[in-house]
Amino acid sequence: MSEQELNSYRFSPDKEPTDEMLRQIMKEVAEEARASNKAAADAYFAQMRRNIVAKQAKWADRINSIVNGRK
């Protein structure tokens, strides 16, 4: 099946997709879902690392101020 045929297909009650069309559609959906999930996970862990660095810096400042006798 050509990409043009696949792209021109629209789900409708009048015309069922062929097994080949449905298999290709589901494959593409799965690939997009994997990519989206990976991007979301990467963004989440990047933000988590930034939060860790910020909290470590905050605690280091607090510890240094206590050690140096400042509040």
PyMOL commands that set and color helices and strands:
alter all, ss='L'
color gray80, all
select helices_A, chain A and resi 3-8+19-67
alter helices_A, ss='H'
color red, helices_A
deselect
rebuild
show_as cartoon
